[in-house]
Each structure stands twice: as structure tokens, then as C-alpha cells.
Amino acid sequence: MKEIPLLNNGSVSKPDLAKYEQKFKALADQQRLQIINILAVKESVCVCDLTPIIDMPQSKLSYHLKILLEADLIKKEKQGTWNYYSLNVSELKGLLSDQLCCVFLPSCC
């Protein structure tokens, strides 16, 4: 059986556990995974361009983007009146296995 390395020499703080819980909850949704996949392919996307690709009302898309932002899985940059979203690659690489990295971050394969 493979041994799993423990964080912080076996003592994981409650804030650390809460942070990871938030990140994995954000990933546990097909629509948010689809958003991450699109951002992996397109690198930086305006919310106005993302809405028709996802085929979802902008209010619902904004809700999913907010969850991903709060989990620090994506970044937001304001350009004029529009927000552009991109992946937080370092955060995703820290969470995903090598196999999942190849699905969601093809550049890391």
C-alpha cells in the first residue's frame, strides 16, 4: 500500500483543512469543471465570451466563477468594463494528480 505523505509533519490545521475543502468543493461540479477546461484551452476569457460557450445565463455563470475565485482556482483581471478570467495554474497543479493535470492543464504534460 502506498504511503500518503502528511502535511506539516502530520498536524494539519483546521484552517488548512477548510481551505482544501473549499477547493475540492469548487471542483466537485461539472459546470465548474467545464469552465476550468475552457480556461485551460483559451488561457484568458472575457465573461461576455464565456457565456455563449458555456450556454448558461450570465447570472449563473457569475455564481460559478465566484466559487472558483473564492477557492483561488481562477484569477480575474478587469480590463475596461469587462472581467477576464484565467486559471491559477500553480494552485491547480498543487491539487491535481499528474493524470488530471493533463486533462485540465495540457501544458503541464
KOLRO-846876 format. One line per 4 residues: number of its first residue (from 1); their letters; for each residue y, z negated, x negated of C-alpha. Coordinates in nm, 2 decimals. Layout:
NUM = a = Y/Z/X | ...
***
This chain:
1 = mkei = 0.00/0.00/0.00 | 0.34/0.10/-0.13 | 0.57/-0.19/-0.21 | 0.91/-0.17/-0.05
5 = plln = 1.20/-0.28/-0.27 | 1.41/-0.56/-0.12 | 1.79/-0.55/-0.11 | 1.98/-0.82/-0.31
9 = ngsv = 1.66/-0.97/-0.46 | 1.51/-1.04/-0.12 | 1.81/-1.21/0.05 | 1.98/-0.96/0.28
13 = skpd = 2.29/-1.10/0.45 | 2.34/-1.07/0.83 | 2.64/-0.85/0.78 | 2.43/-0.61/0.57
17 = laky = 2.16/-0.60/0.84 | 2.42/-0.54/1.11 | 2.57/-0.26/0.91 | 2.23/-0.09/0.87
21 = eqkf = 2.15/-0.15/1.23 | 2.47/0.03/1.33 | 2.40/0.33/1.11 | 2.04/0.37/1.24
25 = kala = 2.15/0.33/1.60 | 2.40/0.61/1.54 | 2.13/0.83/1.41 | 1.89/0.75/1.70
29 = dqqr = 2.04/1.01/1.93 | 1.95/1.38/1.95 | 2.31/1.49/2.02 | 2.45/1.29/1.72
33 = lqii = 2.17/1.44/1.50 | 2.27/1.78/1.62 | 2.64/1.71/1.53 | 2.53/1.59/1.18
37 = nila = 2.32/1.91/1.14 | 2.61/2.13/1.23 | 2.84/1.95/0.99 | 2.58/1.99/0.72
41 = vkes = 2.59/2.37/0.77 | 2.96/2.41/0.83 | 3.09/2.14/0.60 | 3.42/2.07/0.79
45 = vcvc = 3.47/2.15/1.16 | 3.76/2.10/1.39 | 3.67/1.92/1.71 | 3.81/2.22/1.90
49 = dltp = 3.54/2.45/1.73 | 3.27/2.19/1.77 | 3.29/2.16/2.15 | 3.16/2.51/2.23
53 = iidm = 2.89/2.50/1.95 | 2.75/2.17/2.10 | 2.81/2.28/2.46 | 2.94/1.94/2.56
57 = pqsk = 3.26/1.83/2.72 | 3.52/1.72/2.46 | 3.53/1.36/2.60 | 3.16/1.32/2.55
61 = lsyh = 3.17/1.48/2.21 | 3.46/1.24/2.11 | 3.24/0.95/2.21 | 2.96/1.06/1.98
65 = lkil = 3.20/1.14/1.70 | 3.34/0.79/1.73 | 3.00/0.63/1.70 | 2.93/0.84/1.39
69 = lead = 3.27/0.75/1.24 | 3.22/0.37/1.31 | 2.89/0.39/1.13 | 3.06/0.56/0.84
73 = likk = 2.83/0.86/0.86 | 3.11/1.12/0.90 | 3.47/1.14/0.79 | 3.78/1.25/0.98
77 = ekqg = 4.08/1.43/0.84 | 4.38/1.51/1.05 | 4.54/1.85/0.99 | 4.84/1.90/1.21
81 = twny = 4.74/1.82/1.57 | 4.36/1.87/1.51 | 4.10/1.64/1.36 | 3.84/1.79/1.13
85 = ysln = 3.51/1.62/1.08 | 3.28/1.63/0.78 | 2.97/1.44/0.66 | 2.99/1.13/0.45
89 = vsel = 2.73/1.27/0.21 | 2.70/0.97/-0.01 | 2.63/0.74/0.29 | 2.37/0.98/0.44
93 = kgll = 2.19/1.02/0.10 | 2.16/0.64/0.08 | 2.00/0.62/0.42 | 1.77/0.93/0.44
97 = sdql = 1.44/1.00/0.27 | 1.42/1.30/0.05 | 1.25/1.49/0.33 | 1.52/1.41/0.58
101 = ccvf = 1.79/1.49/0.32 | 1.66/1.84/0.30 | 1.69/1.88/0.68 | 2.04/1.73/0.72
105 = lpsc = 2.18/1.79/0.37 | 2.02/2.11/0.23 | 2.25/2.10/-0.07 | 2.07/1.78/-0.20
109 = c = 1.73/1.96/-0.22
***
